Amino acid sequence: MPNLSPAGTQVVQNLSNRYGLSADAVTHMLVAVSNGNGSMAQFSHPEFGGSGQWMQGGMTMVSDLFNNHLKNLVNNLCSDIAAELASHQLTQPTGSFQSQSQGGTHCQSQMAGMPGSTNELFVPDPNDQWWPQDLGTPRAVGSQNSTKYAYFPEAHRLAVTTGGEPWVYDTLNHQIGGFGQQQGGSGSITFSSQFGTVDLATLPLVARGNTKVDAPSHSAPVSFDKDPTTVSVEAAANVKGQPASADDILGTIERLGTLREKGLLSDEEFAAKKAELLSRL
């Protein structure tokens, strides 16, 4: 549960006095409404009769289906909380990615509300805003297994972390909509865009944490009408179609080797791409 700021503690105390509820119950509902972007909540607390749901301007459900007094209490409390959240919101909540694993297990990230947004009622948790702060607020965030993603389409950047420092990629002209991760074997990460399914390793790496790395610059969109695994090499030459230099190719191999060390690229994928790159020398 996120920590309340002094402003959040005051709001909880005011609502607790107004509705005759404990501070714990109000805090529980505050977090639930926040996680629902201020428009819905799923809650489970004894002072609200156990589990229930609330939707702004619509449905209120409690375990005691015929307890209209409790329904009205929940609806009024959640409505007041939604108003408080809206008046204290500093940045807009982000969207969420859908993720799928190719090992028989499907998972979906539903991180809408606290992650990526800033509200004065809560003390920011650095684990929820793990990306380099100069990237701003992501349009979408998500997670799968131990991997987290944050997407910044206006800056053409994608931040990825597996628990250590985030790696930042240039998304080129992709419009990213989701991620997939191969379970077992290679464990490679792919993403979906308007070009179909693309290997994450084909994106140029531009930073590790707050440290910039040598990477090709792109002054024009890159075409994906060919094998996407060749894009990072051809982009490394330049967008005018000049052949990639030996330094560009060797630099790309080095970056692919780092991806392999991070577990983002399998040994087989690395060997195949290394061989293909070396053949261009």
C-alpha positions in Angstrom: 0.0 0.0 0.0 1.5 3.4 -0.9 2.4 5.8 1.8 0.2 8.8 2.4 1.6 12.3 2.2 0.5 14.9 4.9 -2.2 16.1 2.5 -3.4 12.5 2.1 -3.4 11.9 5.8 -5.5 15.1 6.3 -8.0 13.9 3.6 -8.3 10.5 5.2 -8.9 12.1 8.6 -11.6 14.4 7.2 -13.5 11.6 5.5 -13.1 9.3 8.5 -14.8 12.0 10.7 -17.5 12.7 8.1 -18.5 9.1 7.5 -17.8 7.6 11.0 -15.3 5.1 9.5 -11.8 4.2 10.7 -8.8 5.8 9.0 -7.7 2.3 7.9 -11.0 1.7 6.0 -10.9 5.1 4.3 -7.2 4.6 3.4 -8.1 1.2 1.9 -10.8 2.8 -0.2 -8.6 5.7 -1.2 -6.0 3.3 -2.7 -8.7 1.3 -4.4 -10.3 4.3 -6.1 -6.8 5.6 -7.0 -6.0 2.2 -8.6 -9.2 2.6 -10.6 -8.1 6.0 -12.0 -10.8 7.7 -9.9 -13.7 6.2 -11.7 -14.0 2.7 -10.2 -12.8 0.6 -7.3 -12.5 -3.0 -6.2 -12.3 -3.3 -2.4 -12.4 -5.8 0.4 -12.6 -4.4 4.0 -14.8 -5.5 6.9 -16.2 -2.0 7.5 -17.7 -2.2 3.9 -19.1 -5.7 4.5 -16.2 -7.5 2.8 -15.6 -7.5 -0.9 -17.4 -5.1 -3.3 -17.1 -2.9 -6.4 -17.9 0.7 -7.2 -18.2 2.5 -10.5 -18.6 6.2 -10.8 -22.1 7.2 -11.9 -23.2 3.6 -12.2 -22.9 0.4 -10.2 -22.2 -0.1 -6.5 -22.0 -3.7 -5.3 -21.5 -5.0 -1.7 -21.6 -8.5 -0.3 -24.9 -7.7 1.5 -26.9 -7.2 -1.7 -29.9 -5.7 0.0 -28.1 -3.3 2.3 -29.0 0.0 0.6 -27.5 2.0 3.5 -24.1 0.4 3.0 -24.4 0.9 -0.8 -25.1 4.6 -0.3 -22.2 4.9 2.1 -19.8 3.3 -0.3 -21.0 5.3 -3.3 -20.8 8.6 -1.4 -17.4 7.9 0.1 -16.0 6.8 -3.3 -17.4 9.9 -5.0 -15.8 12.1 -2.4 -12.5 10.3 -2.8 -12.6 10.6 -6.6 -13.1 14.4 -6.2 -10.2 14.6 -3.8 -7.9 12.6 -6.2 -8.9 14.8 -9.1 -8.1 18.0 -7.2 -4.7 16.7 -6.1 -3.6 15.1 -9.4 -0.3 16.5 -10.7 0.1 14.4 -13.8 -2.3 12.2 -15.7 -2.5 8.4 -15.0 -0.8 6.3 -17.7 -2.2 3.5 -19.8 -1.1 -0.1 -19.6 0.4 -2.6 -22.0 -1.0 -6.0 -22.6 1.7 -8.8 -22.4 1.7 -12.4 -23.5 4.2 -15.2 -23.0 4.8 -17.8 -25.6 5.0 -20.7 -23.1 1.4 -21.4 -22.5 1.0 -18.8 -19.8 -0.9 -15.6 -20.6 -0.6 -12.5 -18.4 -1.9 -9.0 -18.7 -0.6 -5.9 -17.0 -3.3 -3.6 -15.5 -1.2 -0.8 -14.1 -3.5 2.2 -14.4 -3.5 4.8 -11.7 -0.6 5.0 -9.3 2.2 3.8 -11.6 3.4 6.6 -13.8 1.1 9.2 -12.3 1.7 11.7 -9.5 -0.8 12.7 -6.9 -0.2 14.9 -3.9 -2.1 12.5 -1.6 0.7 9.9 -1.9 4.4 9.9 -1.3 6.0 8.8 -4.6 7.5 5.3 -4.6 10.7 5.3 -6.6 10.0 1.6 -7.5 6.9 2.9 -9.4 8.8 5.5 -11.3 12.0 3.5 -12.1 12.7 5.0 -15.5 15.1 8.0 -16.1 13.1 11.0 -15.0 14.3 13.2 -17.9 12.0 11.0 -20.1 9.0 12.6 -18.4 5.7 10.7 -17.9 5.2 7.5 -20.0 2.1 7.0 -22.1 1.9 3.4 -21.1 3.5 1.1 -18.5 3.4 -2.7 -18.0 5.2 -5.7 -16.6 5.6 -9.4 -17.3 7.4 -11.7 -15.0 10.4 -9.7 -13.7 10.5 -7.3 -16.7 9.0 -3.8 -16.6 8.3 -1.5 -19.6 7.6 2.2 -19.9 6.8 3.7 -23.3 7.4 7.4 -24.3 6.0 7.7 -27.8 6.5 11.5 -28.1 10.2 11.0 -27.3 10.5 7.8 -29.3 11.9 6.0 -26.3 11.2 2.7 -24.5 12.6 2.0 -21.0 13.0 -1.7 -19.9 14.2 -3.1 -16.6 14.6 -6.5 -15.1 15.3 -5.2 -11.6 18.6 -3.4 -12.3 19.2 -0.1 -14.0 16.8 0.6 -16.8 17.9 0.3 -20.5 16.5 2.9 -22.8 15.9 2.2 -26.5 15.1 4.3 -29.5 11.7 3.1 -30.8 12.3 4.5 -34.3 9.0 4.8 -36.1 7.3 2.0 -34.1 3.9 2.5 -32.4 4.2 -0.1 -29.7 1.1 -1.8 -28.4 2.3 -4.8 -26.3 5.0 -7.2 -25.4 5.6 -11.0 -25.5 8.3 -13.0 -23.7 9.4 -16.5 -24.7 9.3 -18.7 -21.6 12.2 -21.2 -21.3 14.7 -21.6 -24.0 15.8 -18.2 -25.3 13.6 -16.0 -23.1 13.7 -13.4 -25.8 11.5 -10.3 -25.7 9.4 -9.2 -28.6 7.0 -6.3 -29.1 4.0 -5.6 -31.4 3.7 -2.5 -33.6 2.2 -1.6 -36.9 5.0 -3.7 -38.5 3.9 -6.8 -36.7 6.0 -8.7 -34.1 9.6 -7.4 -33.7 12.5 -8.5 -31.6 13.4 -6.0 -28.9 17.1 -6.5 -29.7 16.6 -4.8 -33.1 16.1 -1.4 -31.4 19.1 0.8 -30.9 20.2 1.1 -27.3 20.7 4.7 -26.3 21.2 4.7 -22.5 21.8 2.5 -19.5 20.1 4.3 -16.6 21.1 7.9 -16.9 24.3 7.2 -18.8 24.2 7.7 -22.6 25.7 5.1 -24.8 27.1 5.3 -28.4 24.1 4.6 -30.7 23.1 5.6 -34.2 21.1 8.7 -34.7 18.0 8.7 -36.9 16.9 11.7 -38.9 14.3 9.8 -40.9 12.0 6.9 -40.3 13.4 3.4 -40.9 11.6 1.1 -43.3 10.7 -2.4 -42.1 9.8 -3.9 -45.5 12.8 -6.2 -44.9 14.0 -8.6 -42.2 13.7 -6.5 -39.0 16.8 -8.1 -37.5 18.9 -6.2 -40.0 17.4 -2.8 -39.1 19.8 -1.9 -36.3 22.8 -2.5 -38.6 21.4 -0.6 -41.6 20.3 2.3 -39.4 23.8 2.3 -37.9 25.3 3.1 -41.3 22.9 6.1 -41.8 19.5 6.8 -43.2 21.0 7.9 -46.6 21.8 4.3 -47.5 25.6 4.4 -47.0 27.2 1.0 -46.2 27.8 0.4 -42.5 31.4 0.8 -41.5 33.4 -1.8 -39.7 33.2 0.2 -36.5 29.4 0.4 -36.8 29.1 -3.3 -37.3 31.5 -4.2 -34.5 29.7 -1.7 -32.2 26.4 -3.4 -33.0 27.9 -6.8 -32.2 29.1 -5.5 -28.9 25.6 -4.1 -28.0 24.1 -7.5 -29.0 26.6 -9.2 -26.7 25.4 -7.0 -23.8 21.8 -7.9 -24.6 22.8 -11.6 -24.4 24.5 -11.0 -21.0 21.3 -9.4 -19.7 19.3 -12.4 -20.9 17.4 -10.4 -23.5 19.0 -12.4 -26.4 19.7 -16.1 -26.5 23.1 -17.6 -27.4 21.6 -18.9 -30.7 20.2 -15.6 -31.7 23.4 -13.8 -30.8 25.5 -16.3 -32.8 23.3 -16.0 -35.8 23.2 -12.2 -35.9 26.9 -12.0 -35.2 27.7 -14.3 -38.1 25.4 -12.2 -40.4 27.0 -9.0 -39.3 30.6 -10.3 -39.7 29.7 -11.4 -43.2 29.3 -7.7 -44.1 32.8 -6.8 -43.2 
